[in-house]
Amino acid sequence: MSVLIAVGITAAYSFSVLLTILQSADSYYEATALLVTFVLFGHWMEMRSRRGTTDALQALLQLVPPQARIRRDGKEILIPTSQVQVGDIIILKPGDRVPVDGTIDEGDTAIDESLVTGESIPVAKKKGDNVIGGSINQSGSVRFEATKVGEDTALAQIVKLVEAAQNSKAPGQRLADRFAQYLVVLAIGTGLVTFLVWFAVARQPVLFALTFAISAIVIACPDALGLATPTAVAVGTGLGAKYNILIKDAPTLERVSKIQSIVFDKTGTLTEGKPRISEIATVQGWDEDEALRLVGGAEADSNHPLSNAVLEEAKRRQLRLPTRIERFENLSGLGVRASIEEKDVLVGTVKLMKQSGIDTASLQEKINQFVEKGETIMVLAVDGRVIAAIGAADTVKPTAKVAMSRLNQLGIETAMITGDNLATAEAVARIVGIKRVFADVLPQDKATFVKKLQDEGKFVAMVGDGVNDAPALAQADIGIAIGAGTDVAIETAKVVLMKSDPSDVLRAIRLSKATVTKMKQNLFWASFYNILAIPVAAGILYPNFGIILRPEVSALLMSASSIIVATNAVLLKRTEKNLVAV
């Protein structure tokens, strides 16, 4: 884009030198100097308007403390954080900032992780829990092992992600770049034609004709066109990052505004993902504790939220879990099978029992009651006979209902997909306001249901948090991962909601729509300006109105158009109130 400015300056300066040699009183030296001044001033203003977002990102990295207290050779020493290595044992005292990512090795504390998760309440941490670099240790003293340092830390990855998004090109920018290339050729051609018309046809002096030619070339510089979408993308992605919405590239930022249908995973996305055992029903002759003990033994090696709920309840009741567990088998999306204390134990869904030929009639009334309450059901069968039904309640996230209502108001279809039975799924759907439900869906089949919506001609987004959501996230037109979910889900998705808040889906759509609007405004302004300005600079108004745009004035107007485009993009921040109020 500097080609046109370079041509204008070179022509003005070279011609001025020639006039000086010829001892002419006329010259363009002042025009050349002002041309350079105005162009540089315009670029400075553009960079200043765009720099705010980058500065905000770099401020995140400054949250990492300059030094870390580590234990080496039995001694505590302070070293620069940049010298911390993976495997180092770091000592964290109350009030300290965490220097790098790691896993707690010893001690208990509470850590403020609001900079990454947006959660204002400090998170309790114990041995085995992860800590994030830049977060603040609130209470206890702990030791933790460094697992990620330097550019591998979560904080550095967030900054890198947003910077990559800001440097990527939206589809609209590719069109603008192509138009700008043609505009350069058009401008130089217009400059030559302008000179020939005024000098050869209108019989005006060389200096007079050259003034119009240089002005036309300078004012046609497509700086504003080139800034139209990058500035909007930079501000949009930066604003998203401020509210813990990470959008991985510019095309995604633009495409989010096109979403017509959104499929939500249930557990961990619409619900807290931390179910608790609420009720246990057993057949005659079996004790609740004994049934729970067998289920706990079968689920001991699973990391599923329901398994954790069983283990937590067993711990609360101070039950001793079985140790003789053999032939363990994980039945994906259905349950588990194992041999425990010489008993054939099967734990899982009602669907699993039916597939295994086990009759649930003895507990069906209780199962129906659990389902009506919206609870997730786990059925225990021992040696081919149903023994117990366990109801687990998972709290719906407080913002889920409002978010679904607002999405429906926008005309966006909302759907829920889950491995739970239809009755339980519909109970949760009624609470949050979702009308379309896909239940009893195995993990590997989730992508099939996303494709089903796409086959209906809809632009579909999938929101999930687990490993089993990754194929569906990849299948969707826009994959949206809940930040508290697994690394696989986050890697697969194009948008990451760090706060694990369903209402952030609505915020992302509002941000995308506002950003696309700014892109269109900027592209229109930049194109309209160039189309209007070139004929004026070429002297079309001179014969009737006597208007002449000197090169320095053209440079000032060209810079002004760029500043207007950049400023209009910065005004995107005024949509911040819409992001806060969901």
C-alpha positions as CSV (number, residue, x, y, z in Angstrom):
1,M,0.0,0.0,0.0
2,S,3.0,2.3,0.3
3,V,3.7,2.0,-3.4
4,L,1.4,4.9,-4.2
5,I,2.9,7.1,-1.5
6,A,6.4,6.3,-2.6
7,V,5.5,7.1,-6.3
8,G,3.9,10.4,-5.2
9,I,6.9,11.5,-3.0
10,T,9.5,10.4,-5.5
11,A,7.7,12.2,-8.4
12,A,7.3,15.4,-6.3
13,Y,10.9,15.4,-5.0
14,S,12.5,14.5,-8.3
15,F,10.6,17.2,-10.2
16,S,11.5,19.7,-7.5
17,V,15.2,18.9,-7.9
18,L,14.9,19.3,-11.6
19,L,13.2,22.7,-11.2
20,T,16.0,23.8,-8.8
21,I,18.6,22.8,-11.4
22,L,16.7,24.8,-14.0
23,Q,16.6,27.7,-11.5
24,S,12.8,27.8,-11.4
25,A,11.1,29.6,-8.6
26,D,8.5,26.8,-8.3
27,S,9.1,23.5,-6.4
28,Y,7.3,20.8,-4.5
29,Y,9.8,20.5,-1.5
30,E,7.2,21.7,1.1
31,A,4.6,19.4,-0.4
32,T,7.0,16.4,-0.2
33,A,7.8,17.2,3.4
34,L,4.1,17.6,4.4
35,L,3.3,14.5,2.5
36,V,5.7,12.4,4.6
37,T,4.6,14.1,7.8
38,F,0.9,13.5,7.2
39,V,1.4,9.9,6.1
40,L,3.6,9.1,9.2
41,F,1.1,10.9,11.5
42,G,-1.8,8.9,10.0
43,H,0.1,5.6,10.5
44,W,1.0,6.6,14.1
45,M,-2.7,7.2,14.9
46,E,-3.7,3.9,13.3
47,M,-1.1,2.0,15.3
48,R,-2.1,3.8,18.5
49,S,-5.8,2.9,18.0
50,R,-4.9,-0.8,17.4
51,R,-2.2,-1.0,20.1
52,G,-4.6,-1.1,23.0
53,T,-5.6,-4.7,22.5
54,T,-2.0,-5.9,22.2
55,D,-1.0,-4.0,25.3
56,A,-3.9,-5.6,27.2
57,L,-2.6,-9.0,26.2
58,Q,1.0,-8.2,27.2
59,A,-0.3,-7.0,30.5
60,L,-1.5,-10.6,31.1
61,L,2.1,-11.9,30.7
62,Q,3.2,-9.3,33.2
63,L,1.1,-11.0,35.9
64,V,3.7,-13.7,36.1
65,P,6.2,-12.8,38.9
66,P,9.8,-12.1,37.9
67,Q,11.2,-14.6,40.5
68,A,10.3,-18.0,41.8
69,R,11.2,-19.6,45.1
70,I,12.4,-23.2,44.4
71,R,14.0,-26.0,46.4
72,R,17.3,-27.3,45.0
73,D,19.8,-29.5,46.8
74,G,17.8,-29.2,50.0
75,K,17.9,-25.4,50.0
76,E,15.3,-22.7,49.2
77,I,16.6,-20.2,46.6
78,L,15.1,-17.4,44.5
79,I,15.7,-17.6,40.7
80,P,14.3,-15.7,37.7
81,T,11.0,-17.3,36.6
82,S,12.5,-17.6,33.1
83,Q,15.1,-20.1,34.5
84,V,12.5,-22.5,36.1
85,Q,12.6,-25.9,34.5
86,V,10.0,-28.7,34.2
87,G,10.3,-30.8,37.3
88,D,11.5,-28.1,39.7
89,I,9.8,-28.0,43.1
90,I,8.4,-24.5,43.7
91,I,7.4,-23.2,47.1
92,L,4.4,-20.9,47.3
93,K,3.6,-18.8,50.3
94,P,0.4,-16.8,51.0
95,G,0.1,-13.8,48.7
96,D,2.6,-15.1,46.2
97,R,1.7,-15.2,42.5
98,V,2.2,-18.6,40.8
99,P,5.2,-18.4,38.5
100,V,4.5,-21.4,36.2
101,D,1.9,-24.1,35.7
102,G,2.3,-27.1,37.9
103,T,0.8,-29.8,40.1
104,I,0.6,-29.5,43.9
105,D,2.9,-31.9,45.6
106,E,2.3,-31.0,49.3
107,G,-0.1,-28.7,51.2
108,D,-3.6,-27.2,50.9
109,T,-4.5,-23.7,49.9
110,A,-7.0,-21.5,48.0
111,I,-6.0,-19.9,44.7
112,D,-7.6,-16.9,42.9
113,E,-7.7,-18.1,39.2
114,S,-10.0,-15.3,38.0
115,L,-7.5,-14.1,35.4
116,V,-8.0,-17.3,33.4
117,T,-11.4,-18.8,34.5
118,G,-13.3,-15.6,35.3
119,E,-14.3,-17.2,38.6
120,S,-14.1,-14.6,41.3
121,I,-14.2,-17.1,44.2
122,P,-10.8,-18.6,45.1
123,V,-10.5,-22.3,44.3
124,A,-9.6,-24.8,47.0
125,K,-6.4,-26.7,46.0
126,K,-4.9,-29.9,47.5
127,K,-2.3,-32.5,46.6
128,G,-2.6,-33.6,43.0
129,D,-4.5,-30.4,41.8
130,N,-3.2,-28.2,39.1
131,V,-2.2,-24.5,39.5
132,I,-2.0,-21.9,36.8
133,G,0.9,-19.4,36.3
134,G,-0.2,-15.8,37.1
135,S,-2.9,-16.8,39.6
136,I,-2.6,-15.7,43.2
137,N,-2.1,-17.9,46.3
138,Q,-4.6,-16.7,48.9
139,S,-4.0,-18.7,52.0
140,G,-1.9,-21.8,52.7
141,S,1.7,-22.6,51.9
142,V,2.2,-25.3,49.3
143,R,4.9,-27.0,47.2
144,F,4.2,-27.8,43.6
145,E,6.1,-29.4,40.7
146,A,6.5,-27.3,37.6
147,T,4.9,-29.1,34.6
148,K,4.7,-26.2,32.0
149,V,7.1,-23.3,31.7
150,G,7.8,-20.4,29.4
151,E,5.7,-20.4,26.2
152,D,4.0,-23.7,27.3
153,T,2.1,-22.1,30.2
154,A,-1.7,-21.6,30.0
155,L,-1.3,-17.8,30.2
156,A,1.3,-17.7,27.3
157,Q,-0.9,-20.0,25.2
158,I,-3.9,-17.7,25.7
159,V,-1.9,-14.7,24.6
160,K,-0.5,-16.6,21.6
161,L,-4.0,-17.8,20.7
162,V,-5.4,-14.2,20.6
163,E,-2.4,-12.8,18.8
164,A,-2.8,-15.5,16.1
165,A,-6.5,-14.7,15.7
166,Q,-5.7,-11.0,15.3
167,N,-3.1,-11.7,12.7
168,S,-5.3,-14.1,10.7
169,K,-7.4,-12.8,7.8
170,A,-11.2,-12.8,7.7
171,P,-12.9,-13.8,4.4
172,G,-13.9,-10.1,3.9
173,Q,-10.2,-9.0,4.2
174,R,-9.1,-11.3,1.4
175,L,-11.7,-9.5,-0.8
176,A,-10.4,-6.1,0.3
177,D,-6.8,-7.1,-0.3
178,R,-7.7,-8.2,-3.9
179,F,-9.5,-5.0,-4.5
180,A,-6.6,-3.0,-3.1
181,Q,-4.2,-4.6,-5.6
182,Y,-6.4,-3.5,-8.5
183,L,-6.7,-0.1,-6.9
184,V,-2.9,0.4,-7.0
185,V,-2.9,-0.2,-10.7
186,L,-5.9,1.9,-11.2
187,A,-4.4,4.8,-9.2
188,I,-1.1,4.9,-11.1
189,G,-3.1,4.6,-14.4
190,T,-5.3,7.4,-13.3
191,G,-2.3,9.5,-12.4
192,L,-0.8,9.1,-15.8
193,V,-4.1,9.8,-17.6
194,T,-4.6,12.9,-15.4
195,F,-1.2,14.3,-16.3
196,L,-1.8,13.6,-20.0
197,V,-5.3,15.2,-20.0
198,W,-4.2,18.4,-18.2
199,F,-0.8,18.7,-20.1
200,A,-1.6,17.4,-23.6
201,V,-5.3,18.1,-24.0
202,A,-6.0,21.0,-21.7
203,R,-2.6,22.6,-22.6
204,Q,-1.8,23.4,-18.9
205,P,1.8,23.9,-17.6
206,V,3.7,20.8,-16.6
207,L,3.7,21.8,-12.9
208,F,-0.1,22.3,-12.9
209,A,-0.7,18.9,-14.6
210,L,1.8,17.2,-12.2
211,T,0.0,18.6,-9.2
212,F,-3.3,16.9,-10.1
213,A,-1.5,13.6,-11.1
214,I,0.4,13.3,-7.8
215,S,-2.7,14.2,-5.8
216,A,-4.7,11.5,-7.5
217,I,-2.0,8.9,-6.9
218,V,-1.6,9.8,-3.2
219,I,-5.3,10.0,-2.3
220,A,-5.9,6.6,-3.9
221,C,-3.6,4.8,-1.4
222,P,-5.9,2.0,-0.1
223,D,-4.7,2.2,3.6
224,A,-8.2,2.6,4.8
225,L,-9.3,-0.4,2.8
226,G,-6.4,-2.5,4.2
227,L,-7.3,-1.5,7.8
228,A,-11.1,-2.1,7.4
229,T,-11.2,-5.6,8.8
230,P,-7.9,-6.1,10.6
231,T,-8.7,-3.3,13.1
232,A,-12.2,-4.8,13.7
233,V,-10.8,-8.3,14.2
234,A,-8.1,-7.0,16.6
235,V,-10.6,-5.2,18.7
236,G,-13.2,-8.0,18.6
237,T,-10.8,-10.8,19.6
238,G,-9.3,-8.6,22.3
239,L,-12.7,-7.8,23.7
240,G,-13.6,-11.4,23.6
241,A,-10.4,-12.3,25.5
242,K,-11.3,-9.7,28.2
243,Y,-14.4,-11.6,28.9
244,N,-12.7,-15.0,28.7
245,I,-14.0,-15.9,25.2
246,L,-11.1,-17.1,23.1
247,I,-11.7,-17.1,19.3
248,K,-8.9,-18.9,17.5
249,D,-9.0,-17.1,14.1
250,A,-10.6,-14.3,12.2
251,P,-12.8,-16.5,9.9
252,T,-14.3,-18.1,13.0
253,L,-15.0,-14.6,14.5
254,E,-16.9,-13.8,11.3
255,R,-18.7,-17.1,11.0
256,V,-20.0,-17.2,14.6
257,S,-22.6,-14.6,13.5
258,K,-24.1,-17.1,11.1
259,I,-25.0,-19.7,13.7
260,Q,-28.6,-21.0,13.2
261,S,-28.6,-24.0,15.5
262,I,-26.7,-24.8,18.7
263,V,-26.3,-28.3,20.2
264,F,-25.4,-28.3,23.9
265,D,-23.8,-31.3,25.7
266,K,-25.7,-31.7,29.0
267,T,-23.2,-32.8,31.7
268,G,-20.6,-30.2,32.5
269,T,-22.0,-27.8,29.9
270,L,-25.6,-27.0,30.9
271,T,-25.1,-28.6,34.3
272,E,-22.3,-28.2,36.8
273,G,-20.9,-31.6,35.9
274,K,-20.6,-32.4,39.6
275,P,-23.6,-34.7,40.4
276,R,-24.3,-35.9,43.9
277,I,-25.9,-39.1,45.0
278,S,-29.4,-38.1,46.0
279,E,-31.3,-41.4,46.5
280,I,-30.6,-45.2,46.6
281,A,-33.3,-47.8,46.2
282,T,-32.5,-51.5,46.8
283,V,-34.4,-54.7,46.5
284,Q,-35.4,-56.6,49.7
285,G,-32.5,-58.2,51.4
286,W,-29.9,-55.7,50.2
287,D,-28.5,-52.8,52.3
288,E,-27.8,-49.4,50.7
289,D,-24.2,-49.3,51.9
290,E,-23.4,-52.8,50.5
291,A,-24.9,-51.8,47.1
292,L,-23.0,-48.5,47.1
293,R,-19.8,-50.4,48.1
294,L,-20.0,-52.7,45.1
295,V,-20.8,-49.8,42.7
296,G,-17.8,-47.9,44.2
297,G,-15.5,-50.8,43.6
298,A,-16.7,-51.1,39.9
299,E,-16.3,-47.4,39.3
300,A,-13.1,-46.8,41.2
301,D,-10.9,-46.5,38.1
302,S,-13.3,-44.3,36.1
303,N,-13.0,-40.5,35.9
304,H,-16.7,-40.0,34.8
305,P,-18.6,-37.4,36.9
306,L,-21.1,-40.1,38.1
307,S,-18.2,-42.3,39.2
308,N,-16.8,-39.4,41.3
309,A,-20.2,-38.9,42.8
310,V,-20.4,-42.5,43.9
311,L,-16.9,-42.4,45.4
312,E,-17.6,-39.2,47.2
313,E,-20.8,-40.7,48.7
314,A,-18.9,-43.9,49.7
315,K,-16.2,-41.7,51.4
316,R,-18.9,-39.7,53.2
317,R,-20.4,-42.9,54.5
318,Q,-16.9,-44.2,55.4
319,L,-17.3,-47.4,53.4
320,R,-14.4,-49.6,52.7
321,L,-14.4,-50.4,48.9
322,P,-13.6,-53.9,47.6
323,T,-10.0,-54.6,46.7
324,R,-10.5,-57.9,44.8
325,I,-11.6,-56.5,41.4
326,E,-11.0,-58.6,38.3
327,R,-12.0,-58.6,34.6
328,F,-12.9,-54.9,34.6
329,E,-14.5,-53.8,31.3
330,N,-15.6,-50.2,30.4
331,L,-18.7,-50.2,28.2
332,S,-18.5,-46.8,26.5
333,G,-21.5,-44.6,27.2
334,L,-23.3,-47.4,29.0
335,G,-21.5,-48.4,32.2
336,V,-18.9,-50.9,33.5
337,R,-18.7,-54.6,34.2
338,A,-16.3,-56.3,36.7
339,S,-15.9,-59.4,38.8
340,I,-15.9,-58.2,42.4
341,E,-15.4,-60.7,45.3
342,E,-16.4,-63.5,42.9
343,K,-19.6,-61.7,42.0
344,D,-20.4,-60.6,38.4
345,V,-21.2,-56.9,38.8
346,L,-22.8,-54.8,36.1
347,V,-23.3,-51.0,36.7
348,G,-24.8,-48.7,34.2
349,T,-27.9,-47.4,32.4
350,V,-31.3,-48.9,32.1
351,K,-30.5,-49.4,28.4
352,L,-27.4,-51.5,29.4
353,M,-29.6,-53.7,31.6
354,K,-32.1,-54.3,28.7
355,Q,-29.2,-55.1,26.3
356,S,-27.9,-57.6,28.8
357,G,-31.2,-59.2,29.2
358,I,-31.7,-58.1,32.9
359,D,-35.2,-57.3,34.1
360,T,-35.5,-54.0,36.0
361,A,-39.2,-54.5,36.9
362,S,-38.5,-54.9,40.6
363,L,-37.2,-51.4,40.9
364,Q,-39.0,-49.8,37.9
365,E,-41.3,-47.7,40.0
366,K,-38.4,-46.2,41.9
367,I,-36.5,-45.6,38.6
368,N,-39.5,-43.8,37.2
369,Q,-39.6,-41.5,40.3
370,F,-35.9,-40.7,40.0
371,V,-36.4,-39.9,36.3
372,E,-39.4,-37.6,36.9
373,K,-37.1,-35.5,39.2
374,G,-34.6,-35.2,36.4
375,E,-32.0,-37.4,38.1
376,T,-29.5,-39.5,36.3
377,I,-29.9,-43.2,37.0
378,M,-27.3,-45.9,37.7
379,V,-28.5,-49.5,38.0
380,L,-26.6,-52.2,39.8
381,A,-27.0,-55.8,38.8
382,V,-25.2,-58.7,40.6
383,D,-25.0,-62.1,39.0
384,G,-27.7,-61.2,36.5
385,R,-30.2,-59.8,39.0
386,V,-31.0,-56.1,39.6
387,I,-30.1,-55.1,43.1
388,A,-30.2,-51.3,43.4
389,A,-31.0,-48.1,41.5
390,I,-29.0,-45.0,42.3
391,G,-30.3,-41.5,41.5
392,A,-27.7,-38.7,41.0
393,A,-28.7,-35.1,40.8
394,D,-26.6,-32.6,38.8
395,T,-27.4,-28.9,39.3
396,V,-28.2,-26.9,36.3
397,K,-25.9,-23.9,35.8
398,P,-27.6,-20.7,37.0
399,T,-27.1,-18.9,33.7
400,A,-28.3,-21.7,31.4
401,K,-32.0,-20.9,31.5
402,V,-31.5,-17.1,30.7
403,A,-29.0,-17.9,28.0
404,M,-31.3,-20.4,26.2
405,S,-34.2,-17.8,26.4
406,R,-32.0,-15.1,24.8
407,L,-30.8,-17.5,22.1
408,N,-34.3,-18.5,21.2
409,Q,-35.3,-14.8,21.0
410,L,-32.5,-14.4,18.4
411,G,-34.2,-17.1,16.3
412,I,-31.4,-19.6,17.0
413,E,-32.6,-23.2,17.6
414,T,-31.2,-24.8,20.7
415,A,-30.8,-28.5,21.2
416,M,-29.4,-30.8,23.8
417,I,-27.5,-34.1,23.4
418,T,-26.8,-36.6,26.1
419,G,-26.2,-40.2,27.0
420,D,-28.9,-40.0,29.6
421,N,-32.3,-41.6,29.0
422,L,-35.0,-39.5,27.3
423,A,-37.1,-38.8,30.4
424,T,-34.1,-37.5,32.4
425,A,-32.9,-35.5,29.4
426,E,-36.3,-33.9,28.8
427,A,-36.6,-33.0,32.5
428,V,-33.4,-31.0,32.3
429,A,-34.4,-29.5,28.9
430,R,-37.7,-28.3,30.4
431,I,-35.7,-26.5,33.2
432,V,-33.4,-24.6,30.8
433,G,-35.9,-24.1,28.0
434,I,-34.6,-26.4,25.3
435,K,-37.2,-28.0,23.0
436,R,-35.2,-30.4,20.9
437,V,-33.5,-33.3,22.7
438,F,-31.3,-36.1,21.5
439,A,-31.1,-38.7,24.4
440,D,-29.5,-42.2,24.8
441,V,-26.7,-41.1,22.5
442,L,-23.4,-43.0,22.7
443,P,-20.2,-40.8,22.6
444,Q,-19.2,-42.0,19.1
445,D,-22.7,-41.1,17.7
446,K,-22.8,-37.5,18.8
447,A,-21.2,-36.3,15.6
448,T,-24.0,-38.1,13.7
449,F,-26.7,-36.0,15.3
450,V,-24.8,-32.8,14.6
451,K,-24.6,-33.8,10.9
452,K,-28.4,-34.5,11.0
453,L,-29.0,-30.8,11.8
454,Q,-26.5,-29.8,9.1
455,D,-28.4,-32.0,6.6
456,E,-31.4,-29.9,7.4
457,G,-29.6,-26.9,5.9
458,K,-28.6,-25.3,9.2
459,F,-25.3,-23.7,10.2
460,V,-24.6,-25.6,13.4
461,A,-22.5,-25.0,16.5
462,M,-21.7,-27.7,19.1
463,V,-20.9,-26.8,22.7
464,G,-19.1,-29.5,24.8
465,D,-16.5,-30.2,27.4
466,G,-15.4,-33.8,27.2
467,V,-13.2,-36.2,25.2
468,N,-16.4,-37.8,23.9
469,D,-17.5,-34.4,22.5
470,A,-14.4,-34.0,20.3
471,P,-15.8,-35.7,17.2
472,A,-19.0,-33.6,17.4
473,L,-17.0,-30.4,17.9
474,A,-15.0,-31.2,14.8
475,Q,-18.2,-32.1,12.8
476,A,-20.0,-28.9,13.7
477,D,-19.5,-25.7,11.6
478,I,-18.4,-24.0,14.8
479,G,-17.0,-26.1,17.7
480,I,-17.3,-24.3,21.1
481,A,-15.4,-25.9,24.0
482,I,-16.1,-25.2,27.7
483,G,-12.8,-24.1,29.2
484,A,-13.1,-26.4,32.3
485,G,-13.3,-29.3,29.9
486,T,-10.6,-31.6,28.5
487,D,-7.6,-30.6,26.5
488,V,-8.9,-32.7,23.5
489,A,-12.1,-30.8,23.4
490,I,-10.3,-27.4,23.7
491,E,-7.9,-28.4,20.9
492,T,-10.7,-29.5,18.6
493,A,-12.9,-26.4,19.1
494,K,-12.6,-23.1,17.3
495,V,-14.0,-21.1,20.3
496,V,-13.1,-21.7,23.9
497,L,-15.3,-20.3,26.8
498,M,-12.8,-20.1,29.7
499,K,-15.5,-19.4,32.3
500,S,-17.5,-22.6,31.4
501,D,-20.6,-20.3,31.4
502,P,-23.4,-21.2,28.8
503,S,-24.3,-17.5,28.6
504,D,-20.8,-16.9,27.0
505,V,-22.2,-18.6,23.9
506,L,-24.6,-15.7,23.6
507,R,-21.8,-13.2,24.3
508,A,-19.7,-14.8,21.5
509,I,-22.6,-14.4,19.0
510,R,-23.2,-10.8,20.0
511,L,-19.5,-10.0,19.7
512,S,-19.3,-11.7,16.3
513,K,-22.4,-9.8,15.0
514,A,-21.0,-6.5,16.2
515,T,-17.6,-7.2,14.7
516,V,-19.0,-8.1,11.3
517,T,-21.1,-4.9,11.3
518,K,-18.0,-2.9,11.9
519,M,-16.2,-4.8,9.1
520,K,-19.0,-3.9,6.7
521,Q,-19.1,-0.3,7.8
522,N,-15.3,0.1,7.3
523,L,-15.3,-1.7,3.9
524,F,-18.1,0.5,2.7
525,W,-16.5,3.7,4.0
526,A,-13.0,2.9,2.6
527,S,-14.4,1.9,-0.9
528,F,-16.8,4.8,-1.1
529,Y,-14.0,7.2,-0.1
530,N,-11.6,6.0,-2.7
531,I,-14.2,6.0,-5.5
532,L,-15.2,9.6,-4.6
533,A,-11.8,11.0,-3.8
534,I,-9.8,10.0,-6.9
535,P,-11.8,12.0,-9.5
536,V,-11.8,15.1,-7.1
537,A,-8.0,14.8,-6.7
538,A,-7.7,14.4,-10.5
539,G,-9.3,17.8,-10.9
540,I,-12.8,17.0,-12.0
541,L,-14.1,20.0,-9.9
542,Y,-11.5,22.5,-11.1
543,P,-13.2,23.7,-14.4
544,N,-16.5,24.6,-12.7
545,F,-15.5,25.4,-9.1
546,G,-11.7,26.0,-9.2
547,I,-11.0,23.4,-6.6
548,I,-7.4,22.1,-6.5
549,L,-6.2,19.4,-4.1
550,R,-2.5,19.8,-3.6
551,P,-0.5,16.6,-2.8
552,E,-0.1,17.5,0.9
553,V,-3.8,18.0,1.3
554,S,-4.5,14.7,-0.5
555,A,-2.1,13.0,2.0
556,L,-3.9,14.6,4.9
557,L,-7.3,13.4,3.6
558,M,-5.9,9.9,2.9
559,S,-4.6,9.7,6.5
560,A,-7.9,11.0,7.8
561,S,-9.8,8.2,6.1
562,S,-7.5,5.6,7.7
563,I,-7.9,7.2,11.1
564,I,-11.7,7.3,10.7
565,V,-11.7,3.5,9.8
566,A,-9.5,2.7,12.8
567,T,-11.5,4.8,15.1
568,N,-14.7,3.2,13.9
569,A,-13.3,-0.2,14.7
570,V,-12.3,0.9,18.2
571,L,-15.9,2.0,18.8
572,L,-16.6,-1.7,18.8
573,K,-15.7,-1.5,22.5
574,R,-19.1,0.3,23.0
575,T,-20.7,-3.2,22.6
576,E,-19.1,-4.2,25.9
577,K,-22.3,-3.3,27.8
578,N,-24.1,-5.9,25.6
579,L,-21.5,-8.5,26.6
580,V,-21.9,-7.7,30.3
581,A,-25.7,-7.7,30.3
582,V,-26.9,-11.2,29.3
